[in-house]
Amino acid sequence: MEKRLLNCEASDFINMSAEGLKSAIYASEGRTILTEAAAPLQPVVDGITNAEIAKFAGADLILLNAFDVIEPVINGIDEEEEYPVKKLKELVGRPVGVNLEPINDSIDLMDQREIINKGRYALEENYIRAQELGFDFICLTGNPGTGVANSEIIKAIKVAKKKFNGLIIAGKMHSSGVDEPVIDKNTVEQFIEAGSDVLLLPAVYTVPGFDTEDLKNMVKIVQKHNKSQTDPSRKVLTMTAIGTSQESSDKAVIQKIALECKACGVDIQHIGDGGFSGLTLYQNINTLGNAIRGERHQLRMRARSIKR
């Protein structure tokens, strides 16, 4: 039996399996924070990575956005470093993941298309490369305007599960430019059936028309699925995402979103990179942590040495 993530040291993560990480998160009962950081941007503070700032503020999991697996760059880590992701994991003592985007270049969008490098696409060769680089999880989602439809995410989950040994997070935080429901009951069921380990859902108050009742209903679908499973690997976690630039809102907004989502039963709360220089306000990561796990656990997560 793995420790709950709240009690994990940096040394615990070194050889932790994907299923072990999933169990550690589940055992923490909704008190896990995932923080997104834009890898190639100049960090908020020079001489340090945004991921290190996120860890200092209380992040349990680090998700790199805009990271190219073909030409890997993490600003704040020497460009000569052959395996920058493994180096980053040494620096933060936390599991690290990457966003990969299941883009359909032919789909019509609601706004101007954002063109990204092939190293950010959700492709079979990129899952293999992510494994080589040392990532612990992949998040199959879409940045604004890139053209990621839920149907493409479903296809991507199935391939990623075969080619990548870590956890697969899947879902949309916002439209990604596609005129479709960000999430609905049918899509949740299809994500689960495809093999997603963590279902990504928008946090309440972050996308129009998605409220507490909607989130509760989505979480209940996952809980019903989990009750029917005897194989732990088939059980699914839930994660809500603040990915609509509200991550840089005032503390009262972060607290309200955090408590509403926790009351709905989610396992992980994501806070995006929409602040300055590819990271939310570090104070808001701390606010999120204080809201969902209190000052004692939050201080422990912030102060725990990576040498333990």
Buried (B, 14 or more C-beta within 10 A) or exposed (E): EBBBBBBBBBEBBEEBEBBBBBBBBBBBBBBBBBBBBBBBBEBBBEEBBBBBBBBBBBBBBBBBBBBBBEEBBBBBBEEEBEBBBEBBBEBBBBBBBBBBBBBBEEBEBEEEBBEBEEBBBBBEEBBEBBBEBBBBBBBBBBBBBBBBBBBBBBBBBEBBBEBBEBBBBBBBBBBBBBEBBBBBEEBBEBBBEBBBBBBBBBBBBBBEEBEEEBBBEBBBBBEEBBEEEEEEEEBBBBBBBBBBBBBBBEBEBBBBBBEBBBEBBBBBBBBBBBBEBBBBBBBBBBBBBBBBBEEEBBBEBBEBEBEE
